[in-house]
């Protein structure tokens, strides 16, 4: 669906921007980081690569429309969102994203009636005024022990009183509401008020799974920024650096190119590459050994780029063992990418994907997984895990998945980690991450 540009409108906040001080009004408009955009240098990089910038108002409208569509399909009258990734999807507003993942200091209501209320952290209401889908901004009530101390129970009841009032105003009595996460008092009070509660994570994952035109544009820009930074890592990598020094290059380049954070610290060298999942360390990388990493980064426009590469430190000719395990990992990536076509089921992917014999080689924890703002639905496990963990579904155009591979011999030696990000299209899989998979 092609969406027309929607002109921004001002949400209702506790004090209108017209009455605010000059500093607050500017902070909410021309000085807001999303309004400032990626900047001319980065924009020029993307333009030179033939990339189009996303239309952010259109992307916001697409996303809130997706949430409303899933509410209709699942029979919800509204949703309470506390997960910052879900709040970002519904409103395109951010505030201390990592911090609020463990401090419930902002939250959101999305109503099927078109209401979208953000409760913002103390004195930060101006951070949501840029988004036309937000209809109202209120000060948040913090019910966690950190924010409320021994008064947490009292504050949680204040939260519930206000939320029950909002639900009554926008959804009416006996409403069915999706909740992605909440404190115990909230669940108890909402249920006690006769509100039927459902799984908000299901609602939001299903909304997020099909990417819109501008989300794909945003992801292409984020992928280009990530891969440009990876080239800087590759060029700077020399024997004698620590793993952390190499990893810091990715962090710096991600931030410089409008990225937001990196979710993990998975980088390993030499003997630490097998088994996989070691985190960045003080180990000094040595000439001729392998160094592998998984980007796991939230990049430009809040879009994730989740890819892996393994390089031979110092260049030169790989050993026979290095070539062998790399060839297996490369074969796995290439063969399994071809499976990502519309109509393929998750069961198909589970049982038809190729991998080296598990009895001889260690493997990654999954074969494929979805990606958008972060790792997202679906996740595709291994055939022998189907009974306990597997679930079915169907690939559709504009889903984005990563193809995973780790190969490490159970007899010892180094391992190779590779991963690519792929867009499912009507014509087949389209590679979004074309940075070389070679060891050199």
Number of C-alpha atoms within 10 A of each C-alpha: 6 9 14 11 12 15 8 13 13 16 21 15 19 11 12 13 19 9 9 12 10 10 9 17 18 14 17 20 18 12 14 17 15 18 13 10 15 18 10 9 10 16 17 13 16 18 13 9 11 10 16 15 19 18 17 20 21 19 24 25 20 23 24 21 17 23 24 24 17 20 24 13 10 14 15 23 22 27 27 23 25 24 22 24 19 23 21 19 22 28 24 25 21 19 16 12 16 13 11 17 14 11 17 22 23 26 24 26 26 29 22 21 11 15 16 22 24 25 20 23 20 13 10 18 21 21 21 28 26 24 22 19 27 29 20 20 23 21 18 20 23 22 26 19 13 11 15 15 12 11 12 17 17 13 20 20 16 15 18 22 15 12 17 18 12 16 24 15 10 18 19 14 13 14 19 21 25 26 22 19 16 15 14 10 18 20 15 11 18 18 13 10 15 13 19 15 18 17 13 23 16 16 24 25 17 17 22 24 21 20 22 21 18 21 26 23 19 24 26 22 28 26 25 23 24 29 21 18 20 19 14 15 18 17 9 13 22 16 14 13 15 20 23 17 18 20 19 15 17 22 18 12 20 26 16 15 23 21 23 20 18 20 16 13 19 20 26 30 27 21 14 21 25 24 22 23 18 15 14 21 17 10 16 15 22 18 15 18 20 26 27 25 27 22 25 19 28 25 29 27 23 24 23 29 32 28 23 25 21 24 23 24 23 17 15 11 12 18 11 9 13 19 14 14 22 25 15 18 25 21 16 23 24 13 13 20 24 12 18 28 21 18 13 14 17 21 19 16 22 23 14 12 19 15 20 19 10 12 9 12 20 20 27 18 15 16 25 27 18 23 25 23 21 18 19 17 19 22 20 25 23 21 16 11 12 15 9 8 12 16 15 13 12 14 21 19 18 20 24 29 27 27 26 25 26 31 31 26 20 15 8 12 16 22 31 32 31 24 26 24 26 23 23 22 17 13 9 16 21 18 15 19 20 13 18 10 18 13 20 15
